[in-house]
Structures are given as structure tokens and as C-alpha cells.
Amino acid sequence: MRKTVGLMGAAAVVVAFLAAPAVAADMGARAPAYKAAPVDYWSPWMIRVRAIGVLPRDAGTVDQIPGAGLAYSDAIVPELDITYFFTRNIAAELILGVTRHDIDGTGALTGVPAGSTWLLPPTLTLQYHFTDLGAFKPYVGVGVNYTIPFSTSAAGGVVTQLSVGNAFGVAAQIGFDYMLTANWGVNVDVKKLWLDPTWSANNGALTGHTHLDPWLVGAGITYRFGGPVLAKY
């Protein structure tokens, strides 16, 4: 009897030893593999860096000289744009940059240089973005501009002193982003500003209006903050 019990105990030990690897393998096969979830979040911020061509309208008035007008040189400058999305479709964009323009007489003052000025024209637009066209994301916008001339200088000769006043204006905008990745894209943008600042020269002996009304035509790079979901904004 004792011999039989001993044999049964030994057999149980052998069976348990042989079964242990199988149990361990089964536990390893059933253990769930952990995989970190992708970071995927919506951010309202977007920035663009553009090169823009500033193309003023060659028009203006000289109150004291009938038939005289003004012309302004074109400019190519860098521009920084900061956009904030209130929703997937509605956004506000702040446009920052500076431009320099030469001012010359036309008509009765043809050939007479007036001087030059720098313009700081911060522009704020409210935009609607179309978001159901895949990577192609067009938008339209309207807004306001406040132009601040600075470092204005007279050309000398006929014009010995020159100043240009600050001015509010209206802005209209159309453009598109084409997203190459979730965050990076290219941008094309066209804006029209309606600006009519006053000017004076020679300590008020000459006065008038500078009908700038420039077109701003730009292209550049877009960066949209946030995770991959932002490609669908």
C-alpha cells in the first residue's frame, strides 16, 4: 500500500513538471500586448510665412496743383500670419509685415520725386475655411486694416518735407492651403486693401490724398499645430 502511494506521488510530481511549460506558454500567449495610443489632438493655432508682392494703385491728389497725381513703387517683402480657429470653419487671421515705397509725382508733376515712406499695415480678417475638399482647403475673408507710416523722408529739391497720415481701411481676402502632411502645407493668398491716407509736404504748402489701395499677392508655407487629426480641419 505504501509503495502504491509513493508511486502515485512521484507520478503527480512528473505530470506537474511536464505541464508547467505548457501553462506558462498559454499564459504568455493570452497576455494582452500593450500599445500606446497615438497622440491626436485639435489645436486652434496656425501660422504662415509668406513672400508677398505689394502692388499699390498709382493714384493720388495734390490739392494745390490741378492735373497732378502720385505714383508708388511696388515692393516684395516677407509676411507673418497668425491664425486662430474658433471652429473648424471660422477663423481670425492677423497679418504682420512692413513695406517701403517710393512716391513720385505724375501728370503735372511727372518726373518730380516726392520721397519715400515705410508702412506698417497690420490687418485682421475673419475667415471662412472650406474643409470638405481633402488636402485642398480654400478660404475667404473680410476685415480691417490700420496703416501706420514711419520713417517718411522727402526727396529734396521741390519737396523738402513730407509726411503721410495713419489710415483705417477695409480688406478682402481669398486663398487656399494645400496640406502636404498633417501639419505642413503650402499657401497662396490674395488680398485687396482700400487705403486713402492724407499727406502733406513743405510744412503744409502741399496737401492731398494717397490712394494706395494695394493688392497683396503672396505664397508661402503653412504650419498647423496639433496631432494628425489636424489634417482634417
C-alpha positions as CSV (number, residue, x, y, z in Angstrom):
1,M,0.0,0.0,0.0
2,R,2.8,2.4,0.9
3,K,4.6,1.5,-2.3
4,T,1.5,2.3,-4.4
5,V,1.1,5.7,-2.7
6,G,4.7,6.5,-3.3
7,L,4.4,5.7,-6.9
8,M,1.3,7.9,-7.3
9,G,3.1,10.8,-5.6
10,A,6.0,10.5,-7.9
11,A,3.8,10.3,-10.9
12,A,1.9,13.5,-9.8
13,V,5.2,15.4,-9.5
14,V,6.3,14.3,-13.0
15,V,2.9,15.4,-14.5
16,A,3.1,18.8,-12.8
17,F,6.7,19.3,-14.0
18,L,5.7,18.5,-17.6
19,A,2.6,20.6,-17.5
20,A,4.3,23.7,-16.2
21,P,5.9,24.9,-19.5
22,A,2.6,24.4,-21.3
23,V,0.7,26.5,-18.7
24,A,3.4,29.2,-18.9
25,A,3.2,29.3,-22.7
26,D,-0.5,29.5,-22.5
27,M,-0.3,32.4,-20.1
28,G,2.2,34.2,-22.3
29,A,0.1,33.7,-25.4
30,R,-3.0,35.1,-23.7
31,A,-1.3,38.1,-22.1
32,P,-2.6,41.3,-23.9
33,A,0.1,43.3,-25.7
34,Y,0.2,47.0,-24.7
35,K,0.4,49.6,-27.4
36,A,0.4,53.3,-26.7
37,A,-2.5,55.2,-28.3
38,P,-1.4,57.9,-30.8
39,V,-1.4,61.5,-29.6
40,D,-4.1,63.0,-31.7
41,Y,-5.4,66.4,-30.6
42,W,-7.0,69.5,-32.1
43,S,-5.2,72.8,-31.8
44,P,-6.8,76.2,-32.9
45,W,-3.5,77.7,-33.9
46,M,-1.9,78.0,-37.4
47,I,1.0,80.2,-38.7
48,R,2.1,81.0,-42.2
49,V,5.2,82.6,-43.6
50,R,4.8,84.2,-47.0
51,A,6.6,86.3,-49.5
52,I,4.2,88.9,-50.8
53,G,4.2,91.4,-53.6
54,V,2.6,94.7,-52.6
55,L,1.2,96.4,-55.7
56,P,-0.3,99.9,-54.9
57,R,-2.7,101.7,-57.1
58,D,-0.9,104.6,-58.9
59,A,-3.4,107.3,-57.9
60,G,-3.4,110.3,-55.6
61,T,-4.2,114.0,-55.5
62,V,-2.3,117.2,-55.0
63,D,-4.8,119.8,-53.8
64,Q,-2.8,122.9,-55.0
65,I,-1.8,121.6,-58.5
66,P,-4.7,120.6,-60.8
67,G,-3.8,117.6,-63.0
68,A,-1.1,116.4,-60.6
69,G,-1.1,112.9,-59.1
70,L,1.1,110.4,-57.3
71,A,2.7,107.0,-58.1
72,Y,4.0,104.5,-55.6
73,S,6.7,101.8,-56.1
74,D,5.8,98.1,-55.8
75,A,7.5,96.0,-53.0
76,I,8.3,92.4,-52.3
77,V,8.5,91.6,-48.6
78,P,8.2,88.7,-46.1
79,E,5.0,88.5,-44.1
80,L,4.0,86.6,-40.9
81,D,0.4,85.5,-40.5
82,I,-1.1,84.1,-37.2
83,T,-4.5,82.3,-37.5
84,Y,-6.8,81.2,-34.7
85,F,-9.7,78.8,-35.4
86,F,-12.9,79.4,-33.3
87,T,-14.4,76.3,-35.0
88,R,-13.3,74.0,-37.8
89,N,-14.5,76.6,-40.4
90,I,-14.4,80.0,-38.7
91,A,-11.0,81.6,-38.0
92,A,-9.4,85.0,-37.5
93,E,-6.1,85.9,-39.1
94,L,-3.6,88.7,-38.1
95,I,-1.3,89.7,-40.9
96,L,2.0,91.4,-40.0
97,G,4.7,92.9,-42.2
98,V,6.3,96.2,-43.3
99,T,6.8,97.7,-46.7
100,R,8.8,100.5,-48.2
101,H,7.5,102.7,-51.1
102,D,9.0,105.5,-53.2
103,I,6.5,108.3,-54.0
104,D,6.8,110.2,-57.3
105,G,4.7,112.9,-59.0
106,T,2.6,112.1,-62.1
107,G,0.6,114.3,-64.5
108,A,1.6,117.9,-64.0
109,L,4.3,116.7,-61.6
110,T,5.8,113.9,-63.8
111,G,9.4,113.5,-63.1
112,V,9.3,115.1,-59.7
113,P,10.3,112.7,-56.9
114,A,8.4,113.3,-53.7
115,G,10.1,111.0,-51.2
116,S,9.7,107.6,-49.6
117,T,7.9,106.0,-46.6
118,W,7.7,102.8,-44.7
119,L,4.3,101.3,-44.0
120,L,3.2,99.1,-41.1
121,P,-0.2,97.8,-42.2
122,P,-1.5,95.2,-39.6
123,T,-4.6,93.6,-41.0
124,L,-7.2,91.5,-39.1
125,T,-9.5,89.3,-41.2
126,L,-12.4,87.0,-40.3
127,Q,-12.3,83.9,-42.5
128,Y,-14.4,81.0,-43.6
129,H,-12.5,77.8,-44.4
130,F,-13.9,75.1,-46.6
131,T,-12.9,71.8,-45.1
132,D,-14.6,69.0,-47.2
133,L,-12.1,69.0,-50.1
134,G,-9.4,66.8,-48.7
135,A,-5.9,68.4,-48.7
136,F,-7.2,71.4,-50.7
137,K,-8.5,73.9,-48.2
138,P,-9.7,77.2,-49.7
139,Y,-10.9,80.2,-47.7
140,V,-12.3,83.7,-48.0
141,G,-12.1,86.6,-45.6
142,V,-13.0,90.2,-44.9
143,G,-11.5,92.5,-42.3
144,V,-10.0,95.8,-41.3
145,N,-6.6,97.4,-41.8
146,Y,-4.8,100.2,-39.9
147,T,-1.8,101.5,-41.8
148,I,0.9,103.4,-39.9
149,P,3.6,105.2,-42.0
150,F,7.0,105.7,-40.4
151,S,10.5,106.8,-41.4
152,T,9.0,109.1,-44.1
153,S,11.6,111.2,-45.9
154,A,11.4,113.9,-48.6
155,A,13.3,113.6,-51.8
156,G,14.7,117.1,-51.7
157,G,14.5,119.7,-54.4
158,V,10.8,120.6,-54.9
159,V,9.7,118.6,-51.9
160,T,11.7,119.5,-48.8
161,Q,9.4,118.0,-46.2
162,L,7.0,115.1,-46.4
163,S,4.5,113.4,-44.0
164,V,1.9,110.7,-44.5
165,G,-1.0,110.2,-42.1
166,N,-2.3,107.0,-40.5
167,A,-5.4,105.4,-42.0
168,F,-8.1,102.8,-41.5
169,G,-9.1,100.6,-44.4
170,V,-11.2,97.6,-45.4
171,A,-9.6,94.3,-46.5
172,A,-10.9,91.4,-48.6
173,Q,-9.1,88.1,-48.9
174,I,-9.2,84.8,-50.9
175,G,-6.7,82.0,-50.8
176,F,-6.0,78.3,-50.1
177,D,-3.8,75.9,-48.2
178,Y,-2.7,72.6,-49.7
179,M,-1.7,70.3,-46.9
180,L,1.2,68.1,-47.7
181,T,1.2,66.4,-44.2
182,A,-1.0,66.6,-41.1
183,N,0.8,69.8,-40.1
184,W,2.7,71.2,-43.1
185,G,1.3,72.7,-46.3
186,V,1.7,75.4,-48.9
187,N,-0.3,78.6,-49.1
188,V,-1.4,81.0,-51.9
189,D,-3.2,84.2,-50.8
190,V,-4.5,87.4,-52.4
191,K,-5.7,90.4,-50.5
192,K,-7.1,93.8,-51.5
193,L,-6.8,96.8,-49.2
194,W,-8.7,100.1,-49.6
195,L,-6.5,102.8,-48.1
196,D,-6.7,106.6,-48.6
197,P,-4.3,108.3,-46.2
198,T,-3.7,112.0,-46.3
199,W,-0.3,113.5,-46.9
200,S,1.4,117.0,-46.7
201,A,4.6,118.4,-47.9
202,N,6.7,121.5,-47.4
203,N,5.1,122.2,-44.0
204,G,1.6,122.1,-45.4
205,A,2.2,124.1,-48.5
206,L,1.2,121.0,-50.5
207,T,-1.6,118.6,-49.3
208,G,-3.6,115.8,-50.8
209,H,-4.6,112.1,-50.6
210,T,-2.6,109.0,-51.4
211,H,-5.0,106.4,-52.9
212,L,-2.8,103.4,-52.1
213,D,-5.5,100.6,-52.5
214,P,-2.8,97.9,-52.8
215,W,-3.1,94.3,-54.0
216,L,-1.2,91.9,-51.8
217,V,-0.3,88.7,-53.7
218,G,1.6,86.1,-51.6
219,A,2.8,82.5,-51.5
220,G,4.4,80.6,-48.6
221,I,4.4,77.8,-46.1
222,T,1.7,76.8,-43.6
223,Y,2.2,75.1,-40.3
224,R,-0.8,73.8,-38.4
225,F,-0.3,72.9,-34.7
226,G,-1.8,69.7,-33.3
227,G,-1.8,66.0,-34.0
228,P,-2.6,64.1,-37.2
229,V,-6.3,64.9,-36.9
230,L,-5.5,68.5,-37.8
231,A,-5.1,67.4,-41.4
232,K,-8.9,67.2,-41.5
233,Y,-9.5,70.7,-40.2
